[in-house]
Amino acid sequence: MVNLTVFSIVELDFFKTLLKTNNTFAYELMMFYAEELHWSEQKMASLFQLSVKKRFIVNLLYLIDHLGLDKDNVLKAELTKTDLAAYIGTT
């Protein structure tokens, strides 16, 4: 499995101009961050309300939804047990 990450650097002035002139982009960016904030709030609440098994399932579904599955129905990310435990808030 090849893991390729690409980073782009955008000047702040250009980014601000883009937000001011492209309403659709600004709206989509705002909705993205609103969804991430909502998910973060849900995750924090679930740490106290759900069992470890339920937290695992909720977070696995989130990872599947955001990262996807390959043709063999395997998550498109390599996670260790330690990574997953840290992600769901357990040991």
Helices and strands as residue ranges (DSSP letters): H 12-21, H 23-49, H 52-67, H 81-88
